[in-house]
Amino acid sequence: MAGPSRLLLSALILALIGCVACRAPGEGRGAERGPLKIAVIPMGTTHEFWKSVHAGALTAARELGVDIIWKGPLKEDDRNEQVQVVETLSGAGVDALVLSPLDDRALVRPVTDALRAGIPTIVFNSALQGEEHVAFISTDNFQGGVLAARAMGRLMEGRGRLIIMRLKVGVEGTTKREEGFLLTLRAEFPAITVLSDSQYAGTSTEMAYQTMENLLSRFTGVDAVFTPNESTTFGALRALQDRGLAGKVIHIGFDASTKLIEALKKGEIRGLVLQDPFAMGYLSLKTAVAHLRGVPYKKTVATALVLATPDNMNEPTVRRLLRPDLSILKD
């Protein structure tokens, strides 16, 4: 990020924080200093997944009487901006960080620096290397890939030609999903041919669309597609729709949005592995507050994992994950 842009970002974050900046990092907070202030830093802010995380964190914050600062990169490929956000918020003296790291290595240093300043970090959604964070709240991403592979194998009746479109190098969560899917498919459905498992789409829908277009042009007779997150799933869906293949090619993806739910209902997508981002935000905030207040808490928490299909999408448990309540964000 260029120098002026970094300065502008820092100024904007400091304006959000307000008077918390007057407290030196690591200094204890007395009752006269007001409520705890916790920064929640997602990978991005545009996808529906992050809106659900925000709603969960805000719900917990209101229950516990603390304040949150919600700030993350606009796009999920801006690692430098996320590092800058962590550094700026840590320097302003928030009480804790709740972070979904864009890169499992690049965020280690700023998290370590924050801890040295007395600011603990709770990591959620995607893991971070090292032991400088105090808790990890996430889906069992490898198991999510296993769940998708077994559903895919059944739908393909154990044979056919399949494409895996990966997300991005360095994102631990989606890498685990891809690994779980590929290892399970090879072990349990050896007659399925994987045409491609090495193409990375990047973090935008447009990049995913173009990557899938290229793959469909390169390979003929594709029977199935697996995509490991919301943006790759939507980009692949659009490419399949444009070629008249949606519903003909078996497509299993991850996460949900309005358009993905519509495609699931029509049978254009045969399965969506659903996480519980609302619970991730909620539990991460509660864990941060418990740590700060000296209350016992679990250091590792696995949130729900469900495969939504056209047949079960209206069941209450599945519907809650497909359409989480985001009304708190409108207050």
C-alpha positions as CSV (number, residue, x, y, z in Angstrom):
1,M,0.0,0.0,0.0
2,A,1.4,3.4,-0.9
3,G,2.5,5.8,1.8
4,P,-0.4,8.3,1.6
5,S,-3.0,5.5,1.5
6,R,-1.5,3.9,4.6
7,L,-1.6,7.3,6.4
8,L,-5.3,7.7,5.4
9,L,-6.2,4.2,6.6
10,S,-4.5,4.9,9.9
11,A,-6.4,8.2,10.3
12,L,-9.7,6.6,9.5
13,I,-9.2,3.8,12.0
14,L,-8.1,6.2,14.7
15,A,-11.3,8.2,14.1
16,L,-13.4,5.1,14.6
17,I,-11.7,4.3,17.9
18,G,-12.1,7.8,19.4
19,C,-10.8,8.2,22.9
20,V,-9.5,4.7,23.3
21,A,-6.3,6.0,21.7
22,C,-5.5,7.9,24.9
23,R,-4.8,4.7,26.7
24,A,-1.3,3.2,26.4
25,P,-1.2,-0.3,25.0
26,G,-1.3,-2.9,27.7
27,E,-2.5,-0.5,30.4
28,G,-5.2,-1.8,32.7
29,R,-8.7,-0.6,32.2
30,G,-10.5,0.8,35.3
31,A,-14.3,1.3,35.5
32,E,-13.8,5.0,34.8
33,R,-12.4,4.2,31.4
34,G,-15.6,2.9,30.0
35,P,-16.4,-0.5,28.3
36,L,-13.8,-2.8,26.8
37,K,-13.0,-2.1,23.2
38,I,-12.3,-5.0,20.9
39,A,-11.3,-4.9,17.3
40,V,-12.8,-7.5,15.0
41,I,-10.8,-7.8,11.8
42,P,-12.2,-10.1,9.0
43,M,-10.5,-11.1,5.8
44,G,-12.8,-8.9,3.8
45,T,-16.1,-7.0,4.2
46,T,-18.1,-7.6,1.1
47,H,-19.2,-11.3,1.1
48,E,-22.3,-12.4,3.0
49,F,-20.1,-14.6,5.2
50,W,-18.4,-11.6,6.8
51,K,-21.8,-9.9,7.4
52,S,-22.9,-12.9,9.4
53,V,-19.6,-12.8,11.4
54,H,-20.2,-9.1,12.1
55,A,-23.8,-9.8,13.3
56,G,-22.6,-12.5,15.7
57,A,-19.8,-10.3,17.1
58,L,-22.2,-7.4,17.6
59,T,-24.8,-9.6,19.3
60,A,-22.2,-10.8,21.8
61,A,-20.8,-7.3,22.3
62,R,-24.2,-5.9,23.2
63,E,-24.9,-8.8,25.6
64,L,-21.6,-8.3,27.4
65,G,-21.6,-4.5,27.4
66,V,-18.5,-4.0,25.3
67,D,-17.7,-2.0,22.2
68,I,-16.4,-3.5,18.9
69,I,-14.5,-1.9,16.1
70,W,-15.3,-3.7,12.8
71,K,-12.5,-3.1,10.2
72,G,-11.0,-5.2,7.5
73,P,-9.8,-5.1,3.9
74,L,-12.4,-4.5,1.2
75,K,-11.1,-7.4,-0.7
76,E,-9.9,-10.8,0.5
77,D,-6.6,-10.6,-1.3
78,D,-5.2,-7.4,0.4
79,R,-2.8,-9.0,2.9
80,N,-0.8,-5.7,3.3
81,E,-3.9,-3.8,4.2
82,Q,-4.9,-6.3,6.8
83,V,-1.5,-6.2,8.4
84,Q,-1.8,-2.4,8.4
85,V,-5.2,-2.6,10.1
86,V,-3.8,-4.9,12.8
87,E,-0.8,-2.6,13.4
88,T,-2.9,0.6,13.6
89,L,-5.5,-0.8,15.9
90,S,-2.9,-2.4,18.2
91,G,-1.0,0.9,18.3
92,A,-4.2,2.7,19.2
93,G,-4.6,0.6,22.3
94,V,-7.7,-1.6,21.9
95,D,-8.1,-4.2,24.6
96,A,-8.1,-7.3,22.2
97,L,-8.0,-8.3,18.6
98,V,-10.4,-10.8,17.0
99,L,-8.8,-11.7,13.7
100,S,-9.4,-13.9,10.6
101,P,-5.9,-13.9,9.0
102,L,-5.6,-13.6,5.3
103,D,-2.3,-15.4,5.4
104,D,-1.2,-17.9,8.1
105,R,2.3,-16.5,8.2
106,A,2.2,-12.8,7.3
107,L,0.0,-12.0,10.3
108,V,2.2,-13.7,12.8
109,R,4.5,-10.7,13.3
110,P,1.8,-8.1,13.9
111,V,0.0,-10.5,16.3
112,T,3.2,-11.1,18.2
113,D,3.8,-7.4,18.4
114,A,0.3,-6.8,19.7
115,L,0.8,-9.5,22.4
116,R,4.0,-7.8,23.5
117,A,2.0,-4.6,23.9
118,G,-0.5,-6.5,26.2
119,I,-3.2,-6.9,23.5
120,P,-4.3,-10.6,23.1
121,T,-5.6,-12.0,19.8
122,I,-8.4,-14.5,19.2
123,V,-8.1,-16.1,15.8
124,F,-11.2,-17.3,14.0
125,N,-12.1,-18.9,10.7
126,S,-8.6,-19.6,9.3
127,A,-5.6,-20.6,11.4
128,L,-2.5,-18.7,12.2
129,Q,0.9,-20.2,12.7
130,G,2.7,-19.9,16.0
131,E,1.3,-19.7,19.5
132,E,1.0,-16.0,20.0
133,H,-2.8,-16.1,19.9
134,V,-4.9,-17.1,22.9
135,A,-7.7,-19.0,21.2
136,F,-8.9,-20.4,17.8
137,I,-12.6,-20.6,16.8
138,S,-13.3,-22.2,13.4
139,T,-15.0,-24.8,11.3
140,D,-13.2,-28.1,11.0
141,N,-12.3,-27.2,7.5
142,F,-10.7,-30.5,6.6
143,Q,-13.9,-32.3,7.7
144,G,-15.8,-29.9,5.5
145,G,-13.9,-31.1,2.5
146,V,-14.5,-34.7,3.5
147,L,-18.3,-34.0,3.8
148,A,-18.3,-32.4,0.3
149,A,-16.2,-35.3,-1.3
150,R,-18.5,-38.0,0.1
151,A,-21.6,-36.2,-1.2
152,M,-19.9,-35.6,-4.6
153,G,-18.9,-39.3,-4.8
154,R,-22.5,-40.4,-4.2
155,L,-23.9,-37.9,-6.7
156,M,-21.4,-39.0,-9.4
157,E,-22.1,-42.7,-8.6
158,G,-18.4,-43.2,-8.1
159,R,-17.2,-42.3,-11.6
160,G,-16.8,-39.4,-14.0
161,R,-14.6,-36.3,-14.6
162,L,-14.2,-33.5,-12.0
163,I,-12.6,-30.1,-11.6
164,I,-11.4,-28.6,-8.3
165,M,-11.0,-24.9,-8.4
166,R,-8.9,-23.7,-5.5
167,L,-9.0,-20.3,-3.8
168,K,-5.6,-18.9,-2.9
169,V,-2.2,-20.0,-1.6
170,G,-1.7,-19.2,2.1
171,V,-5.3,-19.3,3.3
172,E,-5.3,-22.1,5.8
173,G,-9.0,-22.7,6.0
174,T,-9.7,-23.2,2.3
175,T,-6.5,-25.2,1.8
176,K,-7.7,-27.6,4.5
177,R,-11.1,-27.9,2.6
178,E,-9.3,-28.6,-0.7
179,E,-7.1,-31.2,1.0
180,G,-9.9,-32.9,2.8
181,F,-11.9,-33.1,-0.5
182,L,-9.1,-34.4,-2.6
183,L,-7.8,-37.0,-0.2
184,T,-11.2,-38.4,0.5
185,L,-12.2,-38.5,-3.2
186,R,-9.0,-40.4,-4.1
187,A,-9.3,-42.8,-1.2
188,E,-13.0,-43.6,-1.4
189,F,-13.9,-43.0,-5.1
190,P,-10.8,-43.9,-7.1
191,A,-12.7,-44.2,-10.4
192,I,-13.4,-40.5,-10.4
193,T,-10.9,-38.7,-12.6
194,V,-9.7,-35.3,-11.3
195,L,-9.0,-33.3,-14.4
196,S,-7.5,-30.3,-12.6
197,D,-6.7,-29.6,-8.9
198,S,-4.0,-26.9,-9.3
199,Q,-5.8,-23.8,-10.5
200,Y,-6.2,-20.9,-8.1
201,A,-9.1,-18.5,-8.7
202,G,-8.1,-15.7,-6.4
203,T,-10.5,-14.0,-4.0
204,S,-12.9,-12.1,-6.3
205,T,-15.9,-13.5,-8.0
206,E,-14.7,-12.1,-11.4
207,M,-11.4,-13.9,-11.1
208,A,-13.2,-17.1,-10.2
209,Y,-15.5,-16.7,-13.1
210,Q,-12.6,-16.3,-15.5
211,T,-10.7,-19.2,-14.0
212,M,-13.7,-21.5,-14.4
213,E,-14.3,-20.3,-17.9
214,N,-10.7,-21.2,-18.8
215,L,-11.0,-24.6,-17.2
216,L,-14.3,-25.4,-19.0
217,S,-12.6,-24.4,-22.3
218,R,-9.6,-26.5,-21.6
219,F,-11.5,-29.7,-20.5
220,T,-14.4,-31.3,-22.3
221,G,-16.9,-33.8,-20.7
222,V,-16.7,-32.3,-17.2
223,D,-19.2,-34.0,-14.9
224,A,-18.6,-32.2,-11.7
225,V,-17.0,-29.1,-10.0
226,F,-16.0,-28.5,-6.4
227,T,-15.4,-24.9,-5.1
228,P,-14.1,-24.1,-1.5
229,N,-15.7,-20.8,-0.6
230,E,-18.4,-18.2,-1.4
231,S,-16.5,-16.3,-4.2
232,T,-15.3,-19.4,-6.0
233,T,-18.7,-21.0,-5.8
234,F,-20.5,-18.0,-7.2
235,G,-17.9,-17.4,-9.9
236,A,-18.1,-21.1,-11.0
237,L,-21.9,-20.9,-11.0
238,R,-21.9,-18.0,-13.3
239,A,-19.5,-19.7,-15.7
240,L,-21.7,-22.8,-15.7
241,Q,-24.8,-20.8,-16.3
242,D,-23.3,-18.9,-19.2
243,R,-22.5,-22.2,-20.9
244,G,-25.9,-23.8,-20.2
245,L,-24.2,-26.3,-17.9
246,A,-25.7,-25.3,-14.5
247,G,-27.7,-28.2,-13.2
248,K,-26.1,-30.6,-15.7
249,V,-22.6,-30.4,-14.2
250,I,-22.8,-31.5,-10.5
251,H,-21.6,-28.5,-8.5
252,I,-20.8,-28.6,-4.7
253,G,-19.5,-25.5,-3.1
254,F,-19.0,-23.7,0.3
255,D,-21.0,-21.0,2.1
256,A,-24.2,-19.2,1.2
257,S,-25.5,-16.0,-0.3
258,T,-28.9,-15.0,-1.8
259,K,-27.9,-16.0,-5.3
260,L,-26.3,-19.3,-4.2
261,I,-29.4,-20.2,-2.3
262,E,-31.5,-19.5,-5.4
263,A,-29.2,-21.8,-7.4
264,L,-29.5,-24.5,-4.7
265,K,-33.3,-24.3,-4.9
266,K,-33.2,-24.7,-8.7
267,G,-30.8,-27.6,-8.5
268,E,-28.1,-25.7,-10.3
269,I,-26.0,-26.3,-7.2
270,R,-26.3,-29.7,-5.7
271,G,-24.7,-29.0,-2.3
272,L,-23.4,-26.2,-0.2
273,V,-21.2,-26.9,2.8
274,L,-22.4,-24.5,5.4
275,Q,-20.4,-23.1,8.3
276,D,-21.8,-21.0,11.1
277,P,-20.2,-17.6,10.7
278,F,-22.7,-15.9,13.1
279,A,-21.5,-18.4,15.8
280,M,-17.9,-17.7,14.9
281,G,-18.3,-14.0,15.5
282,Y,-20.4,-14.5,18.6
283,L,-18.0,-17.0,20.2
284,S,-14.9,-15.2,19.3
285,L,-16.1,-12.0,21.0
286,K,-17.2,-13.9,24.1
287,T,-13.8,-15.6,24.2
288,A,-12.0,-12.3,24.0
289,V,-14.0,-10.9,26.8
290,A,-13.6,-14.0,28.9
291,H,-9.8,-13.8,28.5
292,L,-9.7,-10.1,29.4
293,R,-11.9,-10.7,32.5
294,G,-10.0,-13.7,33.7
295,V,-13.0,-16.1,33.1
296,P,-12.3,-19.7,32.0
297,Y,-12.8,-20.4,28.3
298,K,-12.1,-23.0,25.6
299,K,-8.9,-22.3,23.6
300,T,-10.1,-24.3,20.6
301,V,-13.8,-24.3,19.4
302,A,-15.2,-26.0,16.3
303,T,-18.5,-24.5,15.0
304,A,-21.3,-26.2,13.1
305,L,-20.8,-27.9,9.7
306,V,-23.8,-28.9,7.6
307,L,-24.3,-29.9,3.9
308,A,-27.3,-28.1,2.5
309,T,-29.0,-29.7,-0.5
310,P,-32.1,-29.0,-2.5
311,D,-33.9,-31.6,-0.4
312,N,-33.0,-30.4,3.1
313,M,-32.6,-26.7,2.6
314,N,-36.0,-25.9,4.3
315,E,-35.3,-27.9,7.4
316,P,-35.0,-25.5,10.4
317,T,-31.3,-26.3,11.3
318,V,-30.2,-25.8,7.7
319,R,-32.4,-22.8,7.0
320,R,-30.9,-21.0,10.0
321,L,-27.4,-21.3,8.4
322,L,-28.6,-20.5,4.9
323,R,-30.3,-17.3,6.1
324,P,-28.9,-16.0,9.3
325,D,-30.6,-13.1,11.1
326,L,-28.6,-10.0,10.2
327,S,-31.2,-7.5,11.5
328,I,-28.8,-6.3,14.2
329,L,-26.6,-4.7,11.5
330,K,-29.5,-2.3,10.6
331,D,-30.0,-1.0,14.1
